[in-house]
């Protein structure tokens, strides 16, 4: 079974999500829980237009929703300089890393990856980009800040950058985020180290 979340772009009718882990149609309930001795019932999702991320590994602390617990932070990271060039270096040191979780572009699907941003002491990382598909960003550690360095997003926060949307992110603390794109990843216009405005 895949570990990355099932992405539901809205649901039109009441949907039942398996909580016993025995369904033959995971993550959906098929009624198998009724044959078990435990008193387990499916999670019930009401109709919504929101995008939902449903856990399929069964380890989320917020079932039926994914909380990215399937990701191990101690796994190897790829230096972003291998993709972004010298712009991802500061004084010869790597300041950004990525870890690809899935890439289904060849099937007309999207990409999921982790990004780790390591701003130099007292400085900020500035990313200017344009979303080439809907981009869903979940802050796992750290967060984004304003141009003075005051933190404005925190672990657990979510950002949606719709396709075609230009956006700017600033980081003054080490930040790890789960990024899920419905298609191609962002077009990076600028990735630089900047001073906080006083």
Phi and psi in degrees as a GROMACS rama.xvg file:
@    title "Ramachandran Plot"
@    xaxis  label "Phi"
@    yaxis  label "Psi"
@TYPE xy
-67.9004  151.245  UNK-2
-100.104  -25.5144  UNK-3
-68.7928  153.963  UNK-4
-66.8563  153.775  UNK-5
-81.5628  127.811  UNK-6
-100.964  119.156  UNK-7
-108.707  114.813  UNK-8
-85.8177  70.8399  UNK-9
81.8158  152.657  UNK-10
-132.265  138.971  UNK-11
-91.8434  -21.1566  UNK-12
-138.809  163.63  UNK-13
-54.4325  131.992  UNK-14
-126.108  137.313  UNK-15
-107.504  124.641  UNK-16
-108.425  129.178  UNK-17
-59.7937  136.114  UNK-18
-119.04  -8.56443  UNK-19
-91.6018  -17.9799  UNK-20
80.3006  4.85282  UNK-21
-105.411  -4.23395  UNK-22
-59.8125  142.84  UNK-23
-85.9089  1.57956  UNK-24
-128.369  41.6421  UNK-25
-55.3494  142.072  UNK-26
-88.7882  7.14112  UNK-27
-82.5105  147.895  UNK-28
-74.8875  135.777  UNK-29
-117.923  11.6075  UNK-30
90.1644  -1.38148  UNK-31
-57.8478  -30.9228  UNK-32
-57.1434  -25.0102  UNK-33
-67.6402  -21.0828  UNK-34
-91.0999  -3.05247  UNK-35
-93.913  154.739  UNK-36
-76.7929  -23.0031  UNK-37
-73.2679  153.538  UNK-38
-92.8178  74.7218  UNK-39
-112.186  135.422  UNK-40
-125.166  154.913  UNK-41
-70.9755  155.965  UNK-42
-76.5665  140.964  UNK-43
-110.186  121.048  UNK-44
-103.497  126.342  UNK-45
-83.4296  156.702  UNK-46
-54.8644  140.657  UNK-47
-157.473  158.384  UNK-48
-96.2598  -5.8136  UNK-49
-73.501  154.974  UNK-50
-82.0797  129.32  UNK-51
-115.292  142.669  UNK-52
-113.695  109.744  UNK-53
-101.339  130.167  UNK-54
-65.9636  133.519  UNK-55
-119.401  -4.9127  UNK-56
-88.4344  -18.3684  UNK-57
80.2106  6.35103  UNK-58
-106.953  -1.42719  UNK-59
-61.6675  143.557  UNK-60
-83.003  -3.23816  UNK-61
-126.365  39.5764  UNK-62
-53.0519  141.187  UNK-63
-89.0476  8.01203  UNK-64
-88.1233  145.882  UNK-65
-73.9247  136.025  UNK-66
-120.681  16.9766  UNK-67
65.3369  23.5626  UNK-68
-65.6852  -21.1308  UNK-69
-69.022  -11.1723  UNK-70
-88.7912  129.614  UNK-71
-98.5327  122.626  UNK-72
-75.3157  -13.0743  UNK-73
-91.0431  5.99263  UNK-74
-74.9854  163.665  UNK-75
-70.46  142.724  UNK-76
-110.254  149.692  UNK-77
-99.429  127.412  UNK-78
-59.4827  132.436  UNK-79
-65.2413  -20.0467  UNK-80
-62.7679  -21.9742  UNK-81
-68.7897  -19.7425  UNK-82
-109.675  -44.4042  UNK-83
-93.551  -3.88334  UNK-84
75.4117  -157.71  UNK-85
-65.4347  -14.6148  UNK-86
-63.9405  -18.3604  UNK-87
-95.4315  15.8397  UNK-88
-118.614  148.039  UNK-89
-135.036  117.396  UNK-90
52.0397  40.9042  UNK-91
78.3953  2.75774  UNK-92
-108.641  139.36  UNK-93
-65.3002  133.83  UNK-94
-121.022  2.14864  UNK-95
-151.404  141.932  UNK-96
-136.566  154.26  UNK-97
-131.594  158.861  UNK-98
-140.947  109.854  UNK-99
-74.5288  130.914  UNK-100
-99.504  -37.8422  UNK-101
-158.478  152.084  UNK-102
-142.898  107.519  UNK-103
-118.356  26.9322  UNK-104
-59.4246  -36.5624  UNK-105
-65.5896  -16.4615  UNK-106
-103.429  11.6709  UNK-107
77.0427  17.9413  UNK-108
-108.696  -158.96  UNK-109
-112.325  -159.521  UNK-110
-134.369  140.971  UNK-111
-127.832  134.671  UNK-112
-154.933  162.762  UNK-113
-101.106  147.089  UNK-114
-129.551  136.336  UNK-115
-119.608  122.836  UNK-116
-112.294  128.687  UNK-117
-123.315  83.2797  UNK-118
-66.7304  141.985  UNK-119
-61.3265  153.902  UNK-120
-50.4881  124.564  UNK-121
76.1262  4.05197  UNK-122
-121.781  169.787  UNK-123
-120.361  151.625  UNK-124
-97.1465  130.943  UNK-125
-115.134  124.067  UNK-126
-118.242  124.441  UNK-127
-114.75  125.662  UNK-128
-148.105  166.379  UNK-129
-124.648  128.107  UNK-130
-71.3204  122.874  UNK-131
-90.9256  -5.49168  UNK-132
-157.496  171.846  UNK-133
-60.2794  128.117  UNK-134
-118.368  120.604  UNK-135
-105.338  123.621  UNK-136
-120.467  123.354  UNK-137
-112.894  120.654  UNK-138
-78.6928  119.537  UNK-139
-97.713  -37.2641  UNK-140
-143.435  149.636  UNK-141
74.4035  -130.83  UNK-142
151.579  179.162  UNK-143
-95.0747  158.855  UNK-144
-132.463  172.362  UNK-145
-88.5495  -177.954  UNK-146
-71.1529  -8.29274  UNK-147
-93.4297  -6.17729  UNK-148
97.039  -0.085712  UNK-149
-75.9367  124.408  UNK-150
-65.5514  133.92  UNK-151
-123.259  -9.51202  UNK-152
-136.025  153.526  UNK-153
-137.64  169.249  UNK-154
-53.0629  134.32  UNK-155
97.4698  -15.662  UNK-156
-75.728  156.271  UNK-157
-129.707  140.8  UNK-158
-130.406  135.359  UNK-159
-112.537  124.119  UNK-160
-110.697  100.855  UNK-161
-65.2497  155.52  UNK-162
-51.3208  132.839  UNK-163
86.3834  -7.19009  UNK-164
-80.5765  119.548  UNK-165
-77.2865  141.067  UNK-166
-149.168  156.35  UNK-167
-126.472  132.095  UNK-168
-121.153  138.35  UNK-169
-123.262  136.583  UNK-170
-130.245  132.263  UNK-171
-116.552  -11.7085  UNK-172
-121.164  157.346  UNK-173
-55.6244  131.712  UNK-174
-132.945  135.403  UNK-175
-122.676  130.445  UNK-176
-134.87  145.865  UNK-177
-93.4134  124.712  UNK-178
-118.179  125.945  UNK-179
-123.348  117.976  UNK-180
-107.769  137.784  UNK-181
-76.8913  -10.0784  UNK-182
-153.368  -132.876  UNK-183
-64.9378  152.389  UNK-184
-76.0615  170.06  UNK-185
-55.5507  150.995  UNK-186
-90.3189  113.08  UNK-187
-81.115  119.961  UNK-188
-92.846  -33.1958  UNK-189
-155.57  136.887  UNK-190
-141.252  104.05  UNK-191
-139.72  163.942  UNK-192
-96.8334  128.578  UNK-193
-131.777  161.341  UNK-194
-88.3466  142.158  UNK-195
-63.4948  144.573  UNK-196
-81.4733  134.003  UNK-197
